[in-house]
């Protein structure tokens, strides 16, 4: 049994990782900004990534840090710096001060394309900090993550339910179910894998999914025949600027996000897949999408 100090525990991936850790007999110390319900095996630590005292408390007595928290969208470069770079730097410092030798960092495929957007740059910079930390580290770069409770892919399910799915420009993507990703993270936190490894996980689909094939899989999941349309880069950029004008700093489709979405290859590198003896995905994507659609409908999120 290990004690895992975990950030991002109130989020989608973090919540699934806590469940996996508890199921495997670990204790979890989880950072939170807001009060959380009591849960056997979980010690909630009030604080944030910009609060060194709370990070010191989080790491006290831990065998491993599992750093999941991060920012996927921000109104400007400074927001990505604070959430992805400074937050990681603070977490590394807390781990060192507490004598926690093992550090598991959740990055992103975006880190491979540091010049593409501010988000990509910030994830690459965070990786560089981890590599230079002197700790025993490992990293996981997830692709698109889906599953019950996810809000990022919900709009795609809703479009599929209406029969029309608007896609990025032609390209390919990898996906992974949140339970499979959480299983990998907890496996590493338990001491599995090679120190200094950067793993790219997915559902096992060779060369990933074309955007059109994934749209059809979404249609099957919601029981609809769908028509898929690719959105040109120029149209994405225009929509991003329009969203910024309408919602200001609350815009979801920023120009930075549009550049990320328009990239043609977000597939996992087969050379960075974890060895089969360490981890394998257990949930086939078509099955997982159908289960996710049923969950959305049960919650009233999807008609």
Steps between C-alpha positions, in 0.01 A plus 500: 500500500626848410399850604440704186503880507268599217415827329194545281298261713177695460523481121402238245827305477595561861171369631535180301859464624393531863243224447760274339753570776252417776387184321863386500545565871693828489448804720452835327582852608316729255521875451173693484394864484155428644370276779433143382285218638678268739629188326669198657864485398516863385648790695389826339758776531363853460713711270615563146807477279592860581491434877836349608384426855213284375731318259739427785211354700385301197839333456561422867521123546444425130686232307423649161362816341244459223475843339186512286383859541550737210339756272371405154351838411591851613432852369870580462855365531519602865215266586686204352819601679323510836307177456749279319850635559503674838258243642731216397806686630331548838397136516854382422640725772251364754582141408873563540455676834289213633746237380256343252726337246247387236310751287238398242415786266192510278593693190334500156571408140502878458851511650635357174394816312634776723485769227140432403324686781546645847345187647744274316793720601396496866473119508845468340646741755343305786653179366842667489467594867417142595791361299744742666360446852737230619205294621414150382239600246268351241256670267180409322378691195130423460311562176133600508345350814132405516265319733214554745529841664698663220387844387763566231361246251135547598435748217613240244250249643227765484581577136494129417159469666377773263648315202765755399856512632728793425860381496844661491686500167592155369730315735537214745467467876544250778262455792502320833228422753548680831498173696781361284704818542446495876610138511828594331563792735443293811720223360785750471429650841528147640854470368446350156680602184847632429635816667532782250243353261253709302196290413231579242186299567197435282224247436727273295362607161788493253562848354211630708169617358428723204271783607227367270522145640480633854191704411338183366590317820331779697192460281490127574535579872194725501303292249504750214632507146719810489626733232848630574643826367860619528547859610774688311776658707393848391144438620628373836712811539209730413277315749767533769524875456121528503482302825762730652296805398180356647628339821829675565720309743224241535535388137535123456624510140801731519741556208751293701251215532412524131863448400514194723178353362606555139821297532484192275663236722405441862571127495712318757849405392515118488865516609390662827215261578547328836627141481215249507621349826464841666161610367243434230172681431204293615209696351430488127412848380169418334388326818628787713326765289169314522533470879587868524195597293276294730654674802439845347139410432447365850627831638288704260805642324404344165158459341 
